[in-house]
């Protein structure tokens, strides 16, 4: 592949990884049951497609960072 083709490939947007609940649980270090509890309470960003839950890795990363920052800022009781 020449440099012209390589530079075109570099300009394509990077695809985000789509994960199943099991993959998301492993990625986040949660138990699978915890993922389903969070889904039931609508506390984790996900979408249901064809009756199956799916997670976007970049959205989970943002969600986790936000939660970590909220915990850091919250005053201790």
Number of C-alpha atoms within 10 A of each C-alpha: 5 6 8 8 9 10 10 9 11 9 8 8 7 8 7 11 10 13 17 14 19 16 15 20 17 13 13 13 9 12 13 15 12 11 19 17 12 13 16 10 9 10 12 17 14 17 13 9 8 7 7 9 15 19 20 16 17 13 16 18 13 12 15 14 12 12 11 11 11 11 11 10 8 8 7 6 3
